[in-house]
């Protein structure tokens, strides 16, 4: 069941069936935020409340969030509208059964044309930052991704990336560690901006888009694949590749 919903919601609902919906998150909008701060979660709760109508007890609609995207990243995010479906989807993420495909525009010419990057990462204490560490580091967590070069531009590469694990900032850290920072990702070494410029670091965007997500429907058990269209920030890049 495909739905496109914009307007006052401000985001597109790409797909909804039963207790599961997939939303195309715009960059600069956090997946979650404290109460009173705009977020994707808050907008979807409002949407569900409008669909359901007033609740006699004043309860907000349930919304399970089995995964998140960084604020500066756009693309497909799954939500669940009941606890049983949320638990089943969370287990799929934990067991690496979710298909997560990203497109990334990175500095330099990546070689070979396809391959696997494997590192050990840790979250830096008290900072929204991750780093590569030795395998024997006490906080080391294995990070694995598979990439394919889709297009070589003058000084950049467009990559298709399939995440095998889901570490904090994984693609951003692994690409930067090899000298290929994602365009616009100033936190990890990029020297170029991407999309609309902003003096507020929280409102910057990077050239990383979660373009496809695949999962097993928690009720029907069908294999589902949902594709998220590129946001406006990518228009110039896509035009340059034509």
C-alpha positions as CSV (number, residue, x, y, z in Angstrom):
1,X,0.0,0.0,0.0
2,X,1.8,3.1,-1.2
3,X,1.1,6.5,0.3
4,X,2.6,9.9,-0.4
5,X,1.8,12.4,2.3
6,X,3.3,15.9,2.5
7,X,1.6,19.2,3.3
8,X,1.4,20.0,7.0
9,X,3.3,16.7,7.8
10,X,6.4,18.0,6.0
11,X,7.6,14.5,5.1
12,X,6.7,11.8,2.7
13,X,5.2,8.5,3.9
14,X,6.5,6.1,1.4
15,X,4.7,2.9,2.4
16,X,2.2,1.8,5.1
17,X,0.7,-1.5,5.8
18,X,-0.9,-2.6,9.1
19,X,1.4,-1.6,12.0
20,X,4.4,-0.6,9.9
21,X,5.1,2.6,8.0
22,X,8.2,3.8,6.2
23,X,8.9,7.5,6.0
24,X,11.4,9.5,3.9
25,X,13.2,11.6,6.5
26,X,14.5,15.0,5.3
27,X,18.0,16.0,6.4
28,X,18.2,18.6,9.3
29,X,15.3,16.9,11.0
30,X,16.2,14.7,14.0
31,X,14.6,11.3,14.1
32,X,13.9,11.9,17.8
33,X,14.1,14.9,20.1
34,X,13.0,16.0,23.6
35,X,9.4,16.9,24.0
36,X,8.6,20.3,22.4
37,X,11.4,20.1,19.8
38,X,10.5,19.3,16.2
39,X,11.4,15.8,15.1
40,X,10.3,13.1,12.7
41,X,8.9,11.1,15.7
42,X,6.7,14.1,16.7
43,X,5.4,14.6,13.2
44,X,4.5,11.0,12.7
45,X,2.7,10.9,16.1
46,X,0.7,14.0,15.1
47,X,-0.1,12.3,11.8
48,X,-1.3,9.1,13.5
49,X,-3.3,11.1,16.0
50,X,-5.1,12.9,13.1
51,X,-5.8,9.5,11.4
52,X,-7.1,8.0,14.6
53,X,-9.1,10.9,15.9
54,X,-9.4,12.0,19.6
55,X,-8.5,9.4,22.2
56,X,-11.1,9.2,25.1
57,X,-8.2,8.9,27.6
58,X,-6.0,11.5,25.9
59,X,-3.3,9.0,25.2
60,X,-0.9,9.7,22.4
61,X,-0.6,7.0,19.7
62,X,2.1,4.3,20.3
63,X,5.1,4.7,18.0
64,X,8.0,2.2,18.0
65,X,11.3,3.3,16.6
66,X,13.6,0.3,15.9
67,X,16.3,2.4,14.3
68,X,17.4,6.0,13.6
69,X,19.2,8.2,11.0
70,X,21.6,11.0,11.9
71,X,20.1,14.4,11.8
72,X,22.2,15.4,8.8
73,X,21.3,12.3,6.8
74,X,18.1,11.8,4.7
75,X,16.2,8.7,3.7
76,X,14.0,5.8,4.7
77,X,13.1,5.2,8.4
78,X,10.8,2.4,9.7
79,X,8.2,3.0,12.4
80,X,5.8,0.6,14.1
81,X,2.4,1.5,15.5
82,X,2.2,-1.4,18.0
83,X,4.6,-3.0,20.4
84,X,4.5,-6.5,19.0
85,X,5.5,-5.2,15.5
86,X,8.2,-3.0,17.1
87,X,9.7,-5.9,18.9
88,X,9.8,-8.1,15.8
89,X,11.4,-5.3,13.7
90,X,13.9,-4.6,16.5
91,X,15.0,-8.3,16.4
92,X,15.5,-8.1,12.7
93,X,17.9,-5.2,13.2
94,X,19.7,-7.0,16.0
95,X,20.1,-10.1,13.9
96,X,21.2,-8.2,10.8
97,X,18.2,-9.3,8.7
98,X,17.4,-5.7,7.6
99,X,18.7,-4.6,4.2
100,X,20.0,-1.1,4.4
101,X,21.3,0.6,1.2
102,X,22.7,4.1,1.2
103,X,24.1,6.4,-1.5
104,X,27.1,8.5,-0.5
105,X,29.1,11.1,-2.4
106,X,32.6,11.0,-1.1
107,X,35.9,12.8,-1.8
108,X,38.4,11.1,-4.1
109,X,38.3,8.1,-6.4
110,X,37.5,5.0,-4.5
111,X,39.3,1.9,-5.6
112,X,38.7,-1.0,-6.2
113,X,35.3,-0.5,-7.8
114,X,33.7,-2.7,-5.2
115,X,34.7,-4.1,-1.9
116,X,34.2,-4.5,1.8
117,X,35.4,-2.2,4.6
118,X,35.8,-3.7,8.0
119,X,36.9,-1.7,11.1
120,X,36.5,-1.6,14.8
121,X,34.8,1.5,16.1
122,X,34.1,3.1,19.4
123,X,31.8,6.0,20.4
124,X,33.9,8.8,21.9
125,X,32.9,9.4,25.5
126,X,30.6,12.4,26.0
127,X,30.8,13.4,22.4
128,X,28.5,12.8,19.3
129,X,31.5,11.2,17.5
130,X,32.9,7.8,16.7
131,X,36.5,6.7,15.8
132,X,38.4,3.7,14.5
133,X,40.2,1.8,17.2
134,X,42.4,-1.4,17.4
135,X,40.5,-4.7,17.6
136,X,41.7,-5.3,21.2
137,X,40.4,-1.9,22.4
138,X,37.9,-2.6,25.3
139,X,35.2,-0.6,23.6
140,X,35.8,-1.9,20.1
141,X,32.7,-2.9,18.1
142,X,33.0,-4.6,14.7
143,X,31.8,-2.4,11.7
144,X,31.3,-4.0,8.3
145,X,29.9,-2.5,5.1
146,X,30.0,-3.4,1.4
147,X,30.3,-0.8,-1.3
148,X,30.1,-0.4,-5.0
149,X,31.3,2.6,-7.0
150,X,28.3,3.8,-9.1
151,X,30.0,6.8,-10.8
152,X,33.4,8.6,-10.7
153,X,33.1,12.4,-10.9
154,X,36.0,14.8,-11.4
155,X,37.2,14.5,-7.8
156,X,34.5,12.5,-6.1
157,X,32.9,9.0,-6.1
158,X,29.2,8.1,-5.8
159,X,28.9,4.9,-3.8
160,X,26.2,2.5,-3.2
161,X,26.7,1.1,0.3
162,X,25.1,-1.9,2.0
163,X,25.5,-1.8,5.8
164,X,26.1,-5.2,7.5
165,X,26.3,-3.7,11.0
166,X,24.8,-0.5,12.4
167,X,27.4,1.5,14.4
168,X,27.1,5.1,15.3
169,X,28.2,7.2,12.2
170,X,29.5,4.0,10.7
171,X,29.6,5.0,7.0
172,X,30.9,8.5,7.8
173,X,33.7,7.2,10.0
174,X,34.8,4.3,7.8
175,X,34.8,6.4,4.6
176,X,36.8,9.2,6.3
177,X,39.3,6.8,7.8
178,X,40.3,5.8,4.2
179,X,40.6,9.4,3.0
180,X,37.1,9.5,1.5
181,X,35.0,11.8,3.7
182,X,31.3,12.2,2.8
183,X,30.8,15.6,1.2
184,X,29.5,18.1,3.7
185,X,30.6,16.1,6.7
186,X,32.8,18.7,8.3
187,X,32.9,16.6,11.5
188,X,34.8,13.9,9.7
189,X,37.1,15.9,7.4
190,X,35.1,17.1,4.5
191,X,36.2,20.5,3.1
192,X,33.1,21.0,1.0
193,X,29.6,22.0,1.8
194,X,26.5,20.1,0.6
195,X,23.0,21.4,0.1
196,X,21.8,24.5,1.8
197,X,24.5,26.2,3.8
198,X,23.9,27.1,7.5
199,X,25.9,28.6,10.2
200,X,24.4,26.2,12.7
201,X,26.3,22.9,12.7
202,X,23.0,21.1,13.6
203,X,21.4,22.3,10.3
204,X,24.1,21.2,8.0
205,X,23.4,18.3,5.5
206,X,25.8,15.7,4.2
207,X,25.7,13.7,0.9
208,X,24.5,10.5,2.6
209,X,21.0,9.2,1.8
210,X,19.3,6.0,3.0
211,X,17.9,5.1,-0.4
212,X,16.4,1.6,0.3
213,X,15.4,-0.5,3.3
214,X,14.3,-4.1,3.2
215,X,12.6,-6.1,6.0
216,X,10.2,-9.0,6.7
217,X,6.7,-7.7,7.4
218,X,6.0,-8.5,11.1
219,X,2.4,-9.6,10.4
220,X,2.2,-11.0,6.9
221,X,5.9,-12.2,6.8
222,X,6.3,-10.8,3.3
223,X,9.7,-9.5,2.2
224,X,9.3,-5.8,1.7
225,X,11.6,-3.3,0.0
226,X,11.0,0.4,0.1
227,X,12.9,3.0,-1.9
228,X,13.3,6.6,-0.8
229,X,13.6,9.3,-3.5
230,X,16.5,11.7,-3.3
231,X,15.8,15.0,-1.5
232,X,16.3,18.4,-3.3
233,X,19.8,18.7,-1.9
234,X,20.9,16.0,-4.4
235,X,19.5,17.8,-7.5
236,X,22.8,19.4,-8.6
237,X,24.8,16.2,-8.0
238,X,22.3,14.0,-10.0
239,X,22.3,16.6,-12.8
240,X,26.1,16.5,-13.1
241,X,25.9,12.7,-13.6
242,X,23.6,12.8,-16.6
